[in-house]
Amino acid sequence: MIRVNLIGGAEARRASGCSRFLSVPPEQRAALFGVTVLMATAIGVAGDWWTLDRSRRGLDAEIAVQDAQLVQLQEASRLVLAAEAREKDLRERVDLIERLRAAQRAPVALLEAVSLSLPDGLWLLELKQTGASVRIEGRAESLTALTDFVDRLQHSGRFVQALDIVTTNMEAIGDASVVRFAIRGDVRVGA
């Protein structure tokens, strides 16, 4: 019978690999250990560098995105400021228009009252307002037209007291005669 010891052969081979390493002369073992430590350090530094470079690239990409968003926000901010300035300008214009309308109500109301009070056969030459005092000059075909005009003005509610007929003169214009008149009165404030 033949016996083969297979286990003994593997141990012998393992011993030969270890023995090879251990067969390095002792003076070169320190150099081999130093080279191994140097290579491990180089691999560690390379790994750290790769990790840091990857982080840097990620941060650069994030900074680029944030810069793009900042540009968009600045543009939006500029548009908002322009819109606010335009709104302020329009609001000021509307306020000015409202103030002008409020200031013009009294003269417009006075002209409306005079216009609605004009009878046939009477025309105006001048209407002058100084403060609350109003002076109206014109011509009428008859004294009746003049008294109707004064009565209608008085009943319009635009004047404080009774109107005064300052002057009346008869004038001849061609073949016809007309009454030249001047009326004075005080207008209600806010009327």
MDAnalysis code that builds the backbone (N, CA, C; Angstrom):
import MDAnalysis as mda
import numpy as np

u = mda.Universe.empty(573, n_residues=191, atom_resindex=np.repeat(np.arange(191), 3), trajectory=True)
u.add_TopologyAttr("name", ["N", "CA", "C"] * 191)
u.add_TopologyAttr("resid", np.arange(1, 192))
u.add_TopologyAttr("resname", ["MET", "ILE", "ARG", "VAL", "ASN", "LEU", "ILE", "GLY", "GLY", "ALA", "GLU", "ALA", "ARG", "ARG", "ALA", "SER", "GLY", "CYS", "SER", "ARG", "PHE", "LEU", "SER", "VAL", "PRO", "PRO", "GLU", "GLN", "ARG", "ALA", "ALA", "LEU", "PHE", "GLY", "VAL", "THR", "VAL", "LEU", "MET", "ALA", "THR", "ALA", "ILE", "GLY", "VAL", "ALA", "GLY", "ASP", "TRP", "TRP", "THR", "LEU", "ASP", "ARG", "SER", "ARG", "ARG", "GLY", "LEU", "ASP", "ALA", "GLU", "ILE", "ALA", "VAL", "GLN", "ASP", "ALA", "GLN", "LEU", "VAL", "GLN", "LEU", "GLN", "GLU", "ALA", "SER", "ARG", "LEU", "VAL", "LEU", "ALA", "ALA", "GLU", "ALA", "ARG", "GLU", "LYS", "ASP", "LEU", "ARG", "GLU", "ARG", "VAL", "ASP", "LEU", "ILE", "GLU", "ARG", "LEU", "ARG", "ALA", "ALA", "GLN", "ARG", "ALA", "PRO", "VAL", "ALA", "LEU", "LEU", "GLU", "ALA", "VAL", "SER", "LEU", "SER", "LEU", "PRO", "ASP", "GLY", "LEU", "TRP", "LEU", "LEU", "GLU", "LEU", "LYS", "GLN", "THR", "GLY", "ALA", "SER", "VAL", "ARG", "ILE", "GLU", "GLY", "ARG", "ALA", "GLU", "SER", "LEU", "THR", "ALA", "LEU", "THR", "ASP", "PHE", "VAL", "ASP", "ARG", "LEU", "GLN", "HIS", "SER", "GLY", "ARG", "PHE", "VAL", "GLN", "ALA", "LEU", "ASP", "ILE", "VAL", "THR", "THR", "ASN", "MET", "GLU", "ALA", "ILE", "GLY", "ASP", "ALA", "SER", "VAL", "VAL", "ARG", "PHE", "ALA", "ILE", "ARG", "GLY", "ASP", "VAL", "ARG", "VAL", "GLY", "ALA"])
u.atoms.positions = np.array([
    [0.800, -1.156, 0.000],
    [0.000, 0.000, 0.000],
    [0.866, 1.252, 0.000],
    [0.407, 2.203, -0.727],
    [1.164, 3.448, -0.843],
    [0.342, 4.556, -0.162],
    [1.053, 5.250, 0.619],
    [0.390, 6.378, 1.312],
    [0.973, 7.683, 0.811],
    [0.048, 8.650, 0.610],
    [0.493, 9.986, 0.173],
    [0.032, 10.966, 1.250],
    [0.948, 11.701, 1.720],
    [0.635, 12.703, 2.741],
    [0.461, 14.046, 2.037],
    [-0.801, 14.400, 1.826],
    [-1.094, 15.668, 1.129],
    [-1.028, 16.853, 2.098],
    [-1.348, 16.651, 3.319],
    [-1.330, 17.727, 4.291],
    [0.070, 18.190, 4.538],
    [0.938, 17.322, 4.627],
    [2.321, 17.688, 4.896],
    [2.885, 18.531, 3.773],
    [2.445, 18.361, 2.531],
    [2.956, 19.117, 1.402],
    [2.511, 20.568, 1.446],
    [1.241, 20.825, 1.875],
    [0.739, 22.209, 1.935],
    [1.464, 22.977, 3.006],
    [1.724, 22.297, 4.105],
    [2.443, 22.996, 5.174],
    [3.850, 23.311, 4.720],
    [4.382, 22.450, 3.953],
    [5.731, 22.687, 3.468],
    [5.736, 23.861, 2.500],
    [4.688, 23.940, 1.675],
    [4.632, 25.076, 0.746],
    [4.429, 26.380, 1.473],
    [3.525, 26.400, 2.509],
    [3.311, 27.607, 3.299],
    [4.587, 28.000, 3.994],
    [5.256, 27.073, 4.485],
    [6.513, 27.351, 5.170],
    [7.508, 27.908, 4.190],
    [7.472, 27.457, 2.942],
    [8.432, 27.961, 1.985],
    [8.125, 29.417, 1.628],
    [6.781, 29.883, 1.579],
    [6.428, 31.295, 1.317],
    [6.861, 32.172, 2.461],
    [6.599, 31.704, 3.668],
    [7.011, 32.479, 4.848],
    [8.512, 32.480, 4.948],
    [9.059, 31.380, 4.614],
    [10.511, 31.321, 4.737],
    [11.153, 32.225, 3.705],
    [10.454, 32.390, 2.561],
    [11.008, 33.308, 1.591],
    [11.042, 34.712, 2.157],
    [9.916, 35.108, 2.778],
    [9.899, 36.442, 3.366],
    [10.925, 36.558, 4.462],
    [10.945, 35.511, 5.237],
    [11.910, 35.531, 6.333],
    [13.326, 35.286, 5.825],
    [13.398, 34.849, 4.580],
    [14.732, 34.607, 4.049],
    [15.393, 35.886, 3.591],
    [14.628, 37.037, 3.676],
    [15.241, 38.331, 3.361],
    [16.284, 38.581, 4.428],
    [17.381, 38.986, 3.996],
    [18.424, 39.212, 4.981],
    [17.996, 40.264, 5.993],
    [18.412, 40.178, 7.219],
    [17.978, 41.089, 8.277],
    [18.309, 42.536, 7.976],
    [19.349, 42.883, 7.297],
    [19.680, 44.278, 7.019],
    [18.721, 44.892, 5.992],
    [18.051, 44.062, 5.181],
    [17.110, 44.580, 4.194],
    [15.681, 44.574, 4.731],
    [15.451, 43.917, 5.829],
    [14.097, 43.877, 6.398],
    [13.646, 45.275, 6.809],
    [14.494, 46.083, 7.369],
    [14.121, 47.445, 7.784],
    [13.776, 48.282, 6.556],
    [14.563, 48.120, 5.475],
    [14.287, 48.870, 4.241],
    [12.960, 48.425, 3.648],
    [12.697, 47.093, 3.650],
    [11.442, 46.573, 3.131],
    [10.273, 47.087, 3.969],
    [10.434, 47.121, 5.275],
    [9.381, 47.664, 6.156],
    [9.171, 49.144, 5.866],
    [10.245, 49.903, 5.667],
    [10.135, 51.327, 5.363],
    [9.429, 51.576, 4.050],
    [9.748, 50.771, 3.024],
    [9.088, 50.902, 1.718],
    [7.613, 50.579, 1.863],
    [7.263, 49.578, 2.648],
    [5.860, 49.206, 2.857],
    [5.107, 50.337, 3.547],
    [5.725, 50.909, 4.579],
    [5.086, 52.036, 5.290],
    [4.957, 53.218, 4.353],
    [5.967, 53.487, 3.526],
    [5.944, 54.595, 2.570],
    [4.837, 54.395, 1.551],
    [4.664, 53.187, 1.049],
    [3.611, 52.898, 0.074],
    [2.230, 53.024, 0.723],
    [2.083, 52.565, 1.951],
    [0.805, 52.694, 2.658],
    [0.484, 54.170, 2.871],
    [1.506, 54.962, 3.228],
    [1.307, 56.401, 3.428],
    [0.917, 57.055, 2.112],
    [1.597, 56.691, 1.022],
    [1.283, 57.259, -0.289],
    [-0.149, 56.924, -0.687],
    [-0.561, 55.695, -0.452],
    [-1.935, 55.300, -0.766],
    [-2.923, 56.083, 0.089],
    [-2.625, 56.280, 1.355],
    [-3.497, 57.059, 2.251],
    [-3.589, 58.518, 1.811],
    [-2.435, 59.110, 1.460],
    [-2.432, 60.514, 1.004],
    [-3.209, 60.642, -0.297],
    [-3.009, 59.704, -1.221],
    [-3.736, 59.731, -2.491],
    [-5.242, 59.614, -2.253],
    [-5.637, 58.750, -1.327],
    [-7.059, 58.604, -1.009],
    [-7.625, 59.884, -0.411],
    [-6.871, 60.519, 0.503],
    [-7.322, 61.792, 1.079],
    [-7.424, 62.871, 0.005],
    [-6.405, 62.916, -0.884],
    [-6.423, 63.919, -1.941],
    [-7.634, 63.708, -2.843],
    [-7.910, 62.455, -3.202],
    [-9.051, 62.152, -4.055],
    [-10.360, 62.571, -3.376],
    [-10.483, 62.287, -2.057],
    [-11.686, 62.661, -1.313],
    [-11.845, 64.175, -1.261],
    [-10.744, 64.880, -0.965],
    [-10.808, 66.341, -0.912],
    [-11.113, 66.944, -2.281],
    [-10.533, 66.393, -3.336],
    [-10.791, 66.898, -4.686],
    [-12.252, 66.693, -5.066],
    [-12.776, 65.543, -4.699],
    [-14.186, 65.264, -4.973],
    [-15.081, 66.246, -4.202],
    [-14.752, 66.520, -2.947],
    [-15.517, 67.489, -2.145],
    [-15.407, 68.886, -2.745],
    [-14.196, 69.243, -3.195],
    [-13.985, 70.560, -3.790],
    [-14.827, 70.725, -5.044],
    [-14.857, 69.702, -5.891],
    [-15.665, 69.766, -7.107],
    [-17.149, 69.906, -6.779],
    [-17.596, 69.177, -5.770],
    [-18.995, 69.294, -5.338],
    [-19.304, 70.689, -4.825],
    [-18.384, 71.253, -4.027],
    [-18.595, 72.610, -3.510],
    [-18.556, 73.639, -4.629],
    [-17.655, 73.452, -5.615],
    [-17.597, 74.362, -6.760],
    [-18.912, 74.343, -7.531],
    [-19.466, 73.149, -7.724],
    [-20.750, 73.032, -8.422],
    [-21.863, 73.710, -7.627],
    [-21.849, 73.522, -6.314],
    [-22.870, 74.153, -5.467],
    [-22.720, 75.670, -5.477],
    [-21.484, 76.161, -5.477],
    [-21.238, 77.613, -5.535],
    [-21.743, 78.169, -6.866],
    [-21.519, 77.431, -7.962],
    [-22.005, 77.880, -9.268],
    [-23.527, 77.976, -9.283],
    [-24.201, 76.992, -8.678],
    [-25.667, 77.014, -8.602],
    [-26.133, 78.199, -7.755],
    [-25.475, 78.414, -6.619],
    [-25.843, 79.534, -5.741],
    [-25.600, 80.874, -6.428],
    [-24.501, 80.987, -7.186],
    [-24.231, 82.224, -7.926],
    [-25.312, 82.481, -8.968],
    [-25.751, 81.437, -9.655],
    [-26.825, 81.590, -10.645],
    [-28.120, 82.038, -9.969],
    [-28.412, 81.446, -8.805],
    [-29.606, 81.860, -8.065],
    [-29.474, 83.299, -7.578],
    [-28.269, 83.695, -7.175],
    [-28.037, 85.067, -6.724],
    [-28.267, 86.053, -7.857],
    [-27.820, 85.717, -9.051],
    [-28.040, 86.583, -10.205],
    [-29.536, 86.706, -10.481],
    [-30.255, 85.594, -10.399],
    [-31.706, 85.623, -10.616],
    [-32.390, 86.482, -9.556],
    [-31.972, 86.335, -8.303],
    [-32.573, 87.124, -7.219],
    [-32.258, 88.603, -7.381],
    [-31.042, 88.922, -7.823],
    [-30.692, 90.325, -8.037],
    [-31.545, 90.922, -9.155],
    [-31.769, 90.155, -10.207],
    [-32.618, 90.625, -11.304],
    [-34.054, 90.822, -10.812],
    [-34.543, 89.864, -10.032],
    [-35.891, 89.993, -9.476],
    [-35.975, 91.193, -8.544],
    [-34.952, 91.401, -7.747],
    [-34.920, 92.554, -6.838],
    [-34.936, 93.853, -7.629],
    [-34.185, 93.908, -8.720],
    [-34.161, 95.108, -9.552],
    [-35.543, 95.366, -10.154],
    [-36.205, 94.300, -10.604],
    [-37.543, 94.454, -11.161],
    [-38.546, 94.917, -10.104],
    [-38.416, 94.371, -8.890],
    [-39.313, 94.780, -7.796],
    [-39.093, 96.254, -7.460],
    [-37.826, 96.666, -7.387],
    [-37.546, 98.077, -7.096],
    [-38.088, 98.989, -8.191],
    [-37.948, 98.571, -9.446],
    [-38.482, 99.368, -10.548],
    [-40.006, 99.441, -10.470],
    [-40.644, 98.313, -10.138],
    [-42.106, 98.304, -10.016],
    [-42.563, 99.177, -8.850],
    [-41.831, 99.125, -7.740],
    [-42.189, 99.972, -6.592],
    [-42.018, 101.444, -6.926],
    [-40.956, 101.785, -7.650],
    [-40.750, 103.180, -8.049],
    [-41.862, 103.627, -8.990],
    [-42.251, 102.761, -9.911],
    [-43.343, 103.105, -10.835],
    [-44.658, 103.254, -10.075],
    [-44.890, 102.346, -9.128],
    [-46.111, 102.437, -8.319],
    [-46.136, 103.738, -7.530],
    [-44.998, 104.105, -6.954],
    [-44.924, 105.350, -6.189],
    [-45.191, 106.541, -7.096],
    [-44.612, 106.523, -8.299],
    [-44.822, 107.604, -9.252],
    [-46.297, 107.700, -9.641],
    [-46.909, 106.557, -9.917],
    [-48.327, 106.558, -10.291],
    [-49.213, 107.008, -9.130],
    [-48.858, 106.581, -7.911],
    [-49.633, 107.001, -6.744],
    [-49.546, 108.517, -6.563],
    [-48.334, 109.069, -6.761],
    [-48.171, 110.528, -6.658],
    [-48.992, 111.242, -7.727],
    [-49.025, 110.680, -8.926],
    [-49.825, 111.298, -9.994],
    [-51.311, 111.261, -9.654],
    [-51.764, 110.111, -9.144],
    [-53.178, 110.005, -8.771],
    [-53.510, 110.997, -7.659],
    [-52.619, 111.121, -6.670],
    [-52.851, 112.081, -5.586],
    [-52.908, 113.500, -6.124],
    [-52.014, 113.830, -7.065],
    [-52.007, 115.160, -7.668],
    [-53.303, 115.406, -8.426],
    [-53.753, 114.406, -9.174],
    [-55.011, 114.549, -9.914],
    [-56.175, 114.753, -8.946],
    [-56.179, 113.988, -7.849],
    [-57.257, 114.144, -6.859],
    [-57.225, 115.532, -6.223],
    [-56.017, 116.022, -5.918],
    [-55.914, 117.370, -5.341],
    [-56.382, 118.424, -6.338],
    [-56.018, 118.245, -7.612],
    [-56.463, 119.200, -8.632],
    [-57.970, 119.149, -8.804],
    [-58.523, 117.953, -8.773],
    [-59.985, 117.841, -8.878],
    [-60.662, 118.516, -7.698],
    [-60.118, 118.299, -6.506],
    [-60.709, 118.930, -5.318],
    [-60.607, 120.443, -5.407],
    [-59.476, 120.921, -5.920],
    [-59.293, 122.369, -6.032],
    [-60.173, 122.947, -7.132],
    [-60.504, 122.162, -8.134],
    [-61.294, 122.670, -9.247],
    [-62.796, 122.511, -9.034],
    [-63.197, 121.842, -8.014],
    [-64.629, 121.628, -7.816],
    [-65.380, 122.940, -7.635],
    [-64.820, 123.823, -6.834],
    [-65.507, 125.091, -6.573],
    [-65.653, 125.914, -7.852],
    [-64.593, 126.165, -8.619],
    [-64.782, 126.932, -9.859],
    [-65.693, 126.226, -10.861],
    [-65.562, 124.906, -10.954],
    [-66.415, 124.163, -11.881],
    [-67.871, 124.250, -11.438],
    [-68.105, 124.135, -10.158],
    [-69.476, 124.245, -9.640],
    [-70.028, 125.647, -9.883],
    [-69.188, 126.669, -9.724],
    [-69.619, 128.047, -9.976],
    [-69.974, 128.224, -11.449],
    [-69.113, 127.734, -12.351],
    [-69.410, 127.841, -13.783],
    [-70.678, 127.080, -14.147],
    [-70.882, 125.934, -13.518],
    [-72.093, 125.162, -13.776],
    [-73.331, 125.931, -13.328],
    [-73.256, 126.550, -12.140],
    [-74.390, 127.327, -11.626],
    [-74.673, 128.516, -12.537],
    [-73.620, 129.204, -12.993],
    [-73.805, 130.355, -13.886],
    [-74.394, 129.887, -15.209],
    [-73.849, 128.779, -15.743],
    [-74.333, 128.261, -17.030],
    [-75.800, 127.867, -16.962],
    [-76.205, 127.196, -15.888],
    [-77.599, 126.765, -15.756],
    [-78.540, 127.935, -15.462],
    [-77.989, 129.040, -14.983],
    [-78.825, 130.190, -14.619],
    [-79.026, 131.163, -15.778],
    [-78.317, 131.000, -16.872],
    [-78.417, 131.948, -17.989],
    [-79.784, 131.854, -18.680],
    [-80.529, 132.957, -18.715],
    [-81.794, 132.957, -19.468],
    [-81.533, 133.351, -20.929],
    [-82.555, 133.190, -21.747],
    [-82.448, 133.650, -23.138],
    [-82.358, 135.168, -23.137],
    [-81.591, 135.691, -24.057],
    [-81.475, 137.140, -24.187],
    [-80.446, 137.732, -23.247],
    [-79.551, 136.941, -22.700],
    [-78.513, 137.445, -21.801],
    [-77.215, 136.729, -22.151],
    [-76.118, 137.466, -22.216],
    [-74.806, 136.881, -22.474],
    [-73.780, 137.535, -21.582],
    [-72.755, 136.786, -21.297],
    [-71.718, 137.236, -20.367],
    [-70.499, 137.722, -21.139],
    [-69.857, 138.768, -20.595],
    [-68.616, 139.283, -21.158],
    [-67.410, 138.898, -20.298],
    [-67.633, 138.841, -18.976],
    [-66.508, 138.538, -18.086],
    [-67.029, 137.912, -16.805],
    [-66.283, 136.921, -16.333],
    [-66.540, 136.291, -15.046],
    [-65.197, 136.243, -14.342],
    [-65.097, 136.919, -13.219],
    [-63.819, 137.023, -12.516],
    [-64.031, 136.676, -11.048],
    [-63.187, 135.743, -10.555],
    [-63.262, 135.351, -9.157],
    [-61.946, 135.691, -8.484],
    [-62.018, 136.413, -7.386],
    [-60.856, 136.743, -6.576],
    [-61.176, 136.294, -5.157],
    [-60.529, 135.200, -4.750],
    [-60.846, 134.633, -3.437],
    [-62.267, 134.113, -3.465],
    [-63.095, 134.593, -2.542],
    [-64.494, 134.180, -2.494],
    [-65.391, 135.156, -3.252],
    [-64.858, 136.305, -3.660],
    [-65.642, 137.335, -4.341],
    [-65.703, 137.060, -5.849],
    [-66.910, 137.169, -6.407],
    [-67.124, 136.933, -7.835],
    [-67.759, 138.180, -8.444],
    [-67.236, 138.547, -9.632],
    [-67.798, 139.681, -10.371],
    [-68.155, 139.180, -11.765],
    [-69.411, 139.415, -12.150],
    [-69.914, 138.973, -13.447],
    [-70.366, 140.202, -14.220],
    [-69.861, 140.316, -15.460],
    [-70.283, 141.406, -16.334],
    [-70.873, 140.822, -17.594],
    [-71.877, 141.502, -18.122],
    [-72.498, 141.007, -19.336],
    [-73.509, 141.992, -19.885],
    [-74.305, 141.531, -20.856],
    [-75.351, 142.348, -21.485],
    [-76.624, 141.521, -21.543],
    [-77.739, 142.242, -21.440],
    [-79.040, 141.582, -21.502],
    [-79.943, 142.389, -22.421],
    [-80.874, 141.702, -23.076],
    [-81.804, 142.402, -23.958],
    [-82.839, 143.192, -23.170],
    [-83.080, 142.756, -21.900],
    [-84.074, 143.458, -21.088],
    [-83.704, 143.350, -19.617],
    [-84.320, 144.212, -18.823],
    [-84.113, 144.151, -17.378],
    [-84.725, 142.877, -16.804],
    [-85.760, 142.345, -17.448],
    [-86.390, 141.117, -16.994],
    [-85.405, 139.945, -17.098],
    [-84.643, 139.864, -18.189],
    [-83.649, 138.797, -18.348],
    [-82.587, 138.920, -17.264],
    [-82.201, 140.180, -16.945],
    [-81.192, 140.399, -15.898],
    [-81.717, 139.960, -14.535],
    [-82.943, 140.319, -14.190],
    [-83.490, 139.931, -12.884],
    [-83.710, 138.414, -12.805],
    [-84.097, 137.790, -13.925],
    [-84.219, 136.310, -13.931],
    [-82.859, 135.662, -13.660],
    [-81.832, 136.200, -14.292],
    [-80.482, 135.662, -14.115],
    [-80.044, 135.783, -12.658],
    [-80.222, 136.940, -12.057],
    [-79.819, 137.151, -10.669],
    [-80.630, 136.254, -9.742],
    [-81.910, 136.100, -9.999],
    [-82.765, 135.255, -9.170],
    [-82.329, 133.784, -9.252],
    [-82.047, 133.316, -10.452],
    [-81.607, 131.923, -10.613],
    [-80.252, 131.689, -9.921],
    [-79.331, 132.649, -10.047],
    [-78.037, 132.518, -9.373],
    [-78.230, 132.439, -7.860],
    [-79.115, 133.287, -7.350],
    [-79.338, 133.309, -5.909],
    [-79.914, 131.988, -5.424],
    [-80.775, 131.383, -6.202],
    [-81.404, 130.129, -5.807],
    [-80.515, 128.904, -6.101],
    [-79.379, 129.104, -6.751],
    [-78.486, 127.979, -7.040],
    [-77.799, 127.471, -5.767],
    [-77.754, 128.298, -4.723],
    [-77.133, 127.907, -3.465],
    [-75.622, 128.059, -3.467],
    [-75.058, 128.647, -4.496],
    [-73.602, 128.818, -4.596],
    [-73.114, 130.116, -3.963],
    [-74.012, 131.001, -3.627],
    [-73.606, 132.305, -3.086],
    [-74.041, 132.433, -1.634],
    [-73.218, 133.157, -0.854],
    [-73.448, 133.293, 0.580],
    [-74.613, 134.235, 0.854],
    [-74.566, 135.412, 0.286],
    [-75.603, 136.421, 0.534],
    [-76.260, 136.791, -0.786],
    [-77.180, 137.718, -0.713],
    [-77.847, 138.177, -1.929],
    [-76.824, 138.831, -2.849],
    [-77.008, 138.637, -4.145],
    [-76.111, 139.227, -5.131],
    [-76.415, 140.716, -5.263],
    [-75.382, 141.488, -5.479],
    [-75.534, 142.931, -5.667],
    [-75.377, 143.258, -7.142],
    [-76.323, 144.014, -7.652],
    [-76.178, 144.529, -9.014],
    [-75.411, 145.832, -8.874],
    [-74.160, 145.797, -9.301],
    [-73.272, 146.939, -9.091],
    [-73.602, 148.065, -10.059],
    [-73.713, 147.760, -11.329],
    [-74.028, 148.806, -12.327],
    [-74.995, 148.254, -13.353],
    [-75.844, 149.139, -13.870],
    [-76.686, 148.844, -15.028],
    [-76.696, 150.093, -15.883],
    [-76.460, 149.949, -17.142],
    [-76.479, 151.055, -18.100],
    [-77.203, 150.593, -19.345],
    [-77.905, 151.457, -19.945],
    [-78.546, 151.173, -21.219],
    [-77.581, 151.604, -22.313],
    [-77.329, 150.710, -23.259],
    [-76.451, 151.008, -24.377],
    [-77.196, 150.753, -25.674],
    [-76.827, 151.513, -26.644],
    [-77.415, 151.304, -27.958],
    [-76.386, 150.579, -28.809],
    [-76.802, 149.464, -29.363],
    [-75.944, 148.723, -30.275],
    [-76.717, 148.644, -31.590],
    [-76.278, 149.418, -32.524],
    [-77.014, 149.514, -33.789],
    [-78.387, 150.114, -33.513],
    [-79.439, 149.441, -33.963],
    [-80.812, 149.908, -33.749],
    [-81.389, 149.404, -32.440],
    [-80.715, 148.438, -31.762],
    [-81.256, 147.854, -30.543],
    [-80.573, 148.465, -29.333],
    [-81.274, 148.430, -28.216],
    [-80.666, 148.875, -26.969],
    [-80.566, 147.667, -26.040],
    [-79.467, 147.618, -25.303],
    [-79.223, 146.517, -24.384],
    [-78.849, 147.087, -23.033],
    [-78.992, 146.247, -22.012],
    [-78.638, 146.639, -20.656],
    [-77.253, 146.052, -20.370],
    [-76.300, 146.928, -20.087],
    [-74.962, 146.465, -19.670],
    [-74.997, 146.415, -18.154],
    [-74.504, 145.264, -17.581],
    [-74.618, 145.093, -16.132],
    [-73.328, 144.534, -15.544],
    [-73.207, 144.686, -14.231],
    [-72.137, 144.069, -13.438],
    [-72.770, 143.604, -12.141],
    [-72.484, 142.339, -11.767],
    [-73.035, 141.733, -10.550],
    [-71.863, 141.301, -9.676],
    [-72.027, 141.464, -8.376],
    [-70.994, 141.031, -7.438],
    [-71.638, 140.211, -6.342],
    [-70.901, 139.160, -5.898],
    [-71.393, 138.316, -4.812],
    [-70.256, 137.486, -4.244],
    [-70.496, 136.883, -3.087],
    [-69.502, 136.020, -2.434],
    [-69.928, 134.562, -2.565],
    [-68.986, 133.739, -3.023],
    [-69.257, 132.323, -3.244],
    [-69.055, 131.577, -1.924],
    [-69.868, 130.542, -1.728],
    [-69.688, 129.687, -0.542],
    [-68.369, 128.952, -0.657],
    [-67.667, 128.851, 0.453],
    [-66.405, 128.108, 0.473],
    [-66.737, 126.623, 0.382],
    [-66.066, 125.931, -0.548],
    [-66.319, 124.507, -0.743],
    [-67.528, 124.264, -1.606],
    [-68.102, 125.315, -2.188],
    [-69.276, 125.137, -3.045],
    [-68.861, 124.765, -4.443],
])
